[in-house]
Amino acid sequence: MLCFLFFNFDFDMVIVGLTGGIGSGKSTVAKVFETLGVKVYYSDERAKELYFLPHIKLQIENLLGKEAYINSTMLNKKHVAGKIFSDAELLTQVNAIIHAEVKNDFNLFAEKHNAEKYIIKESALLVEANLMKSIDKLLVVISNINLRKQRIAMRDGLSEEEINKRINQQLPEEEKIKLADWVIENNEEHLLIPQILKIHQSLIA
């Protein structure tokens, strides 16, 4: 992998990409892995912090206007979402800026934890952003669409139209499953922890 050219990683360490559609519960799955002692890099959460780096802030303002930021520590999420989820080109440009910064940040994380058996890179757009080369294995979390919509509505308070717009920005679950090494079903019909433990045991064996 390209990152090996720049960092002295332990070649035995496995980088597991963890992804899933919005509302699938991938963050819940990541937290369970964390309780097992696994080092998890939360790409989506980290990306929110990286928005405030001076050089990133300048690029975002040039694309979305100064209204993109409420202040030096708060993003105007409503303004940003309104812009990028109604303009595919803007979404692509913003993702390119943030993903490049996340890539560099993740490399530092991986270097720091290169003695681990495996680490997890959690990312909603891992497949969509063509980041498969940055991982060794792919774990996809799936859930039925109605349950996903319920979770999003409860968590984010979005309208059905807004929810559908965000779901449609992501690759269908079926396409991600084709690329997956493991699939976890988070649909309240299958116990979550046994599925996670099975994968964890296979990776530390």
N, C-alpha and C positions, 0 to 999 in steps of 0.2 A: 504493500500500500504506500501511497505517496508520503504519508506522515512519517514512515520509517526512514525517509531520507533526511529528515530534520530532527528527529527525536530518538533517543536511545531506548526504545521500548523493549520490554521483555517479549520476545517473539512467542512465548507460550501464552501470553495474556490474550484472551479472546474479547473482542469488542462486540457486544450484542446491541443491535438497534432495536428499540422498543417503540412501536407506533400503533396507531389505530385512529379511526375516524373520530371527529368531534363527538363527545358524549359517550364514547365506547368504554371509558373508565381506565384508560391507560395510566393515568396518574395514580389511581388507586393501586393498580398492579405494581407500579414502580415503588410505591411506598412499602408494599409487602416485601419486595426484594430488599429494600433498604433495611427493614427490620431483621433480615437474615444476614446483615453485615455487608451486603453488596454495595459498592460505590456507584451511585447513580448521578449522571449528569443530566439535569433537567434543561434541555435546550430551549423550550418555550418560555420557561420562567427566566432563564438567564438572558434570553433575547430581550425581554422587557427591561432588564437592567442596562443592557448594552445600548439601548436607544438614547441614553443620556450621556454617553461618551461624546465629547465636543465635536469630533469629526463626523460622527454618525448623526448627531443632532442637526448639524449644518446640512447634510445631504437630505435628511428627511424633510426639513423645512423647505429646501429648494424644490422638492417634489410635491409636498402636500400643503405648504404654506406655514407661516408661523403659528397658525391656529392649531397645529398638530400638538403643541405643548401648552398645557395650562400654566405650568411654572417649571422650575429647574429640576423638579423631582416627580412631576406628574404629567403623564401623557393624556392628551384629549382623545380618549378611546372612541367616543362617539363620532368625532370628526374624522379620525383616521379610518375607522371601520366604514363610515359613509363613503369615503373616497375610494378605498381599495377594493371593497366588495361590490362596487358598481362599475369598476374600470379594471379589466383584466390586465391591461398594460401597466397600470400603476402598481397593481398587486405584484406583478412580476419584478418590477424595478425595486420596490421596497424589499421584497424577499431576497433579491440578489445582494442588496446592501447588508441586510441583517445576517443572512446565511454565511457570507464571507467572514464576518466578524465572529459569528458563533463557531465557525470552523477553526479559526485561530485559537479561540478561547478553549474549545474542547481539546485541542492538541496539548495545551498546557495541563489540562485536567488529566488526560491520559498519561502524560509523562510523569505527573506527580504520583499516580497510582499504578505504575507499570509493574509492580511486584504482585499484583492481585491475579487470581486465577482468571477472573473475568470482570469486566465493568459494563455498565449499561448506559447507552446513549438514548435518552427519551426524546422523541421529536414527533410532532403531529404531521409534519410534511417531509418525513425522511425519504419516502419514495418519490413524492411529487417534485422535490427539489434536487433529485438525482444525486442523493448523498449515499447511495448504496456502497460506493467504493471506500467510504470511511468506516465501514463496519465489516465484521466477519460473519455474523449470523443475524437473522432477522426474526423478531418475535412480534406477531400481530395480535392485537386485542380486538375482538369483534363483539357486537351486540346487535339485537334486532333494532330496526330503524325507529319503531314507535317508542321503545324504551330510551333510546338515544335522545329523541326529541323531548321526552319528558325530563330527562336529566338536564339538558341544555336550558329548557324553559325555567326550571327550578333554580338552576345555578346562576344564569345570566339574565333572566327576566326578559328574554327576547320574544318578539312576535313570531308566529309560524312562518311568515314570509322571510324574516331575517334568518331564522334557523335554516330554512330550506336553501337560502342563498349561500350560507356558510358550508352546509353539507355538500352542495353542488360544486364548491371550489376545490373539494378534495376528491382524490381517486376513489372509485367504488371499492368496497371491502373485497369483492371478488377478485379484483386485480391485485390487491396487496397479498391476498392469501396465496396466489400463484407463486409469489416470490418468497414466501415465509418458510423458515426452518421449523418454527413452532407457531401454533395458533392457540390462544386462550379465549374461551367463550365466557364472557361476562354478562350473561343474560338472566341471571337469577334462577336458572334451571340447573346449572352445573356449579358445584362448589369451587370457589376460586382458589383457595389456598392449596388444595391437593394438586391442582394443575401447575401452580407456580413451583411447589416443592419438587415435582417430578423434573421440571426443567433445571432447577437449581442443582439438584443431585447429579444430573447428567453433565453439568458444566464443571462441577468441582471434583468429579470422579477422576 
